[in-house]
């Protein structure tokens, strides 16, 4: 990535037995290794960026089971892989319109607010955005959750308002 040589692809041998495609094979192998290293590097950069987000970001497989969580999701939701790998997220986010999420084919994310993330102890009130992407292994869903208390604190800070109640004070 920084222009240094990291290894040697050795194709040495008897010149009389060399095939005309040997050099092309070696060059293709080198390019393949470079592309793989670049992909790994980009993946690490992306994970670093996602882990530094204030939103809880969860990647779900096409059956809505989690395959990756960022650090904020692990801390905020008190969930960790592999313990939650068998949890169907449609049950943890019952207010989310999962049919719309599954059918969403637009490039921009689908935003929803006022959803509950159900834990064994309580319900966490969140705003959520979701998007999906296709890959060779199927569809992957990205769910980004932001606790509404942070949103309310930000709005109150900007507007100068102060709420005198919390979600715990509201009975339905």
DRENDO-1510 file (C-alpha; in Angstrom, 1 decimal, always signed):
<recs>
REC; n; res; u; v; w
REC; 1; UNK; +0.0; +0.0; +0.0 .
REC; 2; UNK; +2.9; +2.3; +0.6 .
REC; 3; UNK; +5.0; +1.2; -2.4 .
REC; 4; UNK; +7.2; -1.2; -0.6 .
REC; 5; UNK; +7.8; -4.8; -1.8 .
REC; 6; UNK; +6.4; -7.3; +0.7 .
REC; 7; UNK; +7.3; -10.5; -1.1 .
REC; 8; UNK; +8.5; -12.2; -4.2 .
REC; 9; UNK; +6.5; -14.4; -6.5 .
REC; 10; UNK; +9.1; -16.9; -7.7 .
REC; 11; UNK; +8.6; -18.4; -11.1 .
REC; 12; UNK; +12.2; -19.5; -11.6 .
REC; 13; UNK; +12.9; -22.8; -13.3 .
REC; 14; UNK; +14.4; -24.4; -16.4 .
REC; 15; UNK; +14.1; -22.0; -19.4 .
REC; 16; UNK; +13.5; -24.8; -21.9 .
REC; 17; UNK; +10.4; -26.0; -19.9 .
REC; 18; UNK; +8.9; -22.5; -19.5 .
REC; 19; UNK; +5.4; -22.0; -20.9 .
REC; 20; UNK; +4.7; -18.8; -22.9 .
REC; 21; UNK; +1.9; -18.0; -20.4 .
REC; 22; UNK; +4.1; -18.2; -17.3 .
REC; 23; UNK; +4.9; -14.5; -17.1 .
REC; 24; UNK; +1.2; -13.6; -17.6 .
REC; 25; UNK; +0.3; -16.0; -14.8 .
REC; 26; UNK; +2.9; -14.5; -12.5 .
REC; 27; UNK; +1.7; -10.9; -13.3 .
REC; 28; UNK; -2.0; -12.0; -12.8 .
REC; 29; UNK; -1.0; -13.5; -9.4 .
REC; 30; UNK; +0.8; -10.4; -8.3 .
REC; 31; UNK; -2.2; -8.2; -9.3 .
REC; 32; UNK; -4.6; -10.6; -7.5 .
REC; 33; UNK; -2.5; -10.3; -4.3 .
REC; 34; UNK; -2.3; -6.5; -4.6 .
REC; 35; UNK; -6.1; -6.3; -5.0 .
REC; 36; UNK; -6.7; -8.7; -2.1 .
REC; 37; UNK; -4.4; -6.6; +0.1 .
REC; 38; UNK; -6.2; -3.4; -1.0 .
REC; 39; UNK; -9.6; -5.0; -0.2 .
REC; 40; UNK; -8.4; -6.0; +3.3 .
REC; 41; UNK; -7.0; -2.5; +3.9 .
REC; 42; UNK; -10.3; -0.9; +2.7 .
REC; 43; UNK; -12.3; -3.3; +4.9 .
REC; 44; UNK; -10.2; -2.3; +8.0 .
REC; 45; UNK; -10.6; +1.4; +7.2 .
REC; 46; UNK; -14.4; +0.9; +6.8 .
REC; 47; UNK; -14.6; -1.0; +10.1 .
REC; 48; UNK; -12.6; +1.7; +11.9 .
REC; 49; UNK; -15.0; +4.3; +10.5 .
REC; 50; UNK; -18.1; +2.4; +11.5 .
REC; 51; UNK; -16.7; +1.7; +15.0 .
REC; 52; UNK; -16.2; +5.4; +15.6 .
REC; 53; UNK; -19.8; +6.2; +14.8 .
REC; 54; UNK; -22.2; +7.3; +17.5 .
REC; 55; UNK; -24.9; +5.3; +15.9 .
REC; 56; UNK; -25.4; +1.6; +16.7 .
REC; 57; UNK; -24.8; -0.1; +13.3 .
REC; 58; UNK; -25.8; -3.7; +12.8 .
REC; 59; UNK; -25.4; -5.8; +9.6 .
REC; 60; UNK; -28.0; -8.5; +9.1 .
REC; 61; UNK; -28.0; -11.4; +6.7 .
REC; 62; UNK; -30.9; -12.0; +4.4 .
REC; 63; UNK; -32.7; -13.9; +7.2 .
REC; 64; UNK; -32.4; -10.8; +9.5 .
REC; 65; UNK; -29.8; -12.4; +11.8 .
REC; 66; UNK; -26.8; -10.3; +12.8 .
REC; 67; UNK; -23.5; -10.9; +11.2 .
REC; 68; UNK; -21.6; -7.8; +12.5 .
REC; 69; UNK; -22.1; -5.0; +15.1 .
REC; 70; UNK; -20.1; -1.9; +15.6 .
REC; 71; UNK; -18.7; -1.0; +19.1 .
REC; 72; UNK; -21.5; +1.5; +19.8 .
REC; 73; UNK; -24.1; -1.2; +19.1 .
REC; 74; UNK; -22.3; -3.6; +21.4 .
REC; 75; UNK; -22.1; -1.0; +24.2 .
REC; 76; UNK; -25.5; +0.6; +23.8 .
REC; 77; UNK; -27.6; -2.5; +23.2 .
REC; 78; UNK; -25.4; -4.8; +25.5 .
REC; 79; UNK; -25.3; -7.3; +22.7 .
REC; 80; UNK; -22.3; -9.3; +21.5 .
REC; 81; UNK; -21.6; -11.8; +18.8 .
REC; 82; UNK; -21.8; -14.8; +18.8 .
REC; 83; UNK; -24.5; -14.7; +21.6 .
REC; 84; UNK; -27.0; -12.8; +19.4 .
REC; 85; UNK; -26.1; -14.6; +16.1 .
REC; 86; UNK; -29.2; -16.7; +16.6 .
REC; 87; UNK; -31.6; -13.8; +17.3 .
REC; 88; UNK; -34.1; -12.8; +14.6 .
REC; 89; UNK; -33.9; -8.9; +14.6 .
REC; 90; UNK; -37.5; -8.7; +13.5 .
REC; 91; UNK; -38.4; -9.7; +17.0 .
REC; 92; UNK; -36.0; -7.2; +18.6 .
REC; 93; UNK; -37.4; -4.3; +16.5 .
REC; 94; UNK; -41.1; -5.1; +16.3 .
REC; 95; UNK; -42.1; -1.6; +15.3 .
REC; 96; UNK; -39.9; -1.6; +12.2 .
REC; 97; UNK; -41.8; -2.3; +8.9 .
REC; 98; UNK; -39.7; -5.2; +7.9 .
REC; 99; UNK; -41.6; -5.8; +4.7 .
REC; 100; UNK; -40.7; -2.4; +3.5 .
REC; 101; UNK; -37.1; -2.9; +4.6 .
REC; 102; UNK; -36.9; -6.2; +2.6 .
REC; 103; UNK; -38.6; -4.6; -0.5 .
REC; 104; UNK; -36.6; -1.4; -0.4 .
REC; 105; UNK; -34.7; -1.1; -3.6 .
REC; 106; UNK; -33.7; +2.5; -3.6 .
REC; 107; UNK; -30.1; +3.7; -3.2 .
REC; 108; UNK; -30.9; +6.1; -0.4 .
REC; 109; UNK; -31.6; +4.7; +3.1 .
REC; 110; UNK; -35.1; +4.2; +4.5 .
REC; 111; UNK; -35.6; +6.3; +7.6 .
REC; 112; UNK; -38.1; +5.6; +10.4 .
REC; 113; UNK; -38.5; +7.0; +13.8 .
REC; 114; UNK; -40.1; +6.0; +17.1 .
REC; 115; UNK; -39.2; +2.3; +17.2 .
REC; 116; UNK; -38.4; +0.2; +20.2 .
REC; 117; UNK; -35.4; -2.1; +20.5 .
REC; 118; UNK; -36.5; -4.8; +22.9 .
REC; 119; UNK; -34.0; -6.3; +25.4 .
REC; 120; UNK; -34.7; -8.7; +28.2 .
REC; 121; UNK; -34.6; -5.8; +30.6 .
REC; 122; UNK; -36.3; -3.0; +28.8 .
REC; 123; UNK; -37.2; -1.2; +25.6 .
REC; 124; UNK; -34.8; +1.3; +24.1 .
REC; 125; UNK; -36.5; +4.0; +22.1 .
REC; 126; UNK; -34.6; +4.7; +18.9 .
REC; 127; UNK; -34.7; +6.4; +15.5 .
REC; 128; UNK; -33.6; +3.9; +12.8 .
REC; 129; UNK; -32.4; +4.0; +9.2 .
REC; 130; UNK; -32.0; +0.9; +7.1 .
REC; 131; UNK; -30.5; +0.1; +3.8 .
REC; 132; UNK; -29.7; -3.0; +1.9 .
REC; 133; UNK; -27.0; -4.3; -0.5 .
REC; 134; UNK; -26.7; -7.4; -2.7 .
REC; 135; UNK; -23.6; -9.5; -2.6 .
REC; 136; UNK; -22.6; -13.0; -3.9 .
REC; 137; UNK; -23.9; -14.5; -0.6 .
REC; 138; UNK; -27.3; -12.8; -0.8 .
REC; 139; UNK; -28.8; -9.5; +0.6 .
REC; 140; UNK; -27.3; -7.7; +3.5 .
REC; 141; UNK; -29.3; -5.2; +5.6 .
REC; 142; UNK; -27.7; -2.4; +7.4 .
REC; 143; UNK; -29.6; -1.1; +10.5 .
REC; 144; UNK; -28.5; +2.1; +12.1 .
REC; 145; UNK; -30.0; +2.9; +15.5 .
REC; 146; UNK; -29.7; +6.1; +17.4 .
REC; 147; UNK; -31.2; +6.4; +20.9 .
REC; 148; UNK; -33.8; +9.1; +20.9 .
REC; 149; UNK; -32.6; +10.5; +24.2 .
REC; 150; UNK; -29.4; +11.7; +22.5 .
REC; 151; UNK; -31.5; +13.2; +19.7 .
REC; 152; UNK; -33.8; +14.9; +22.2 .
REC; 153; UNK; -30.7; +16.2; +24.1 .
REC; 154; UNK; -29.3; +17.6; +20.9 .
REC; 155; UNK; -32.5; +19.3; +19.9 .
REC; 156; UNK; -33.0; +20.7; +23.4 .
REC; 157; UNK; -29.4; +22.0; +23.5 .
REC; 158; UNK; -29.8; +23.7; +20.1 .
REC; 159; UNK; -33.2; +25.2; +20.9 .
REC; 160; UNK; -32.5; +26.0; +24.5 .
REC; 161; UNK; -35.4; +23.9; +25.7 .
REC; 162; UNK; -35.3; +21.5; +28.6 .
REC; 163; UNK; -37.6; +18.5; +28.9 .
REC; 164; UNK; -38.9; +17.9; +32.4 .
REC; 165; UNK; -39.8; +14.3; +31.7 .
REC; 166; UNK; -38.2; +11.2; +30.3 .
REC; 167; UNK; -39.5; +8.2; +28.4 .
REC; 168; UNK; -39.9; +6.4; +31.7 .
REC; 169; UNK; -42.4; +9.0; +32.8 .
REC; 170; UNK; -44.7; +8.3; +29.8 .
REC; 171; UNK; -47.3; +5.6; +30.4 .
REC; 172; UNK; -49.2; +4.0; +27.5 .
</recs>
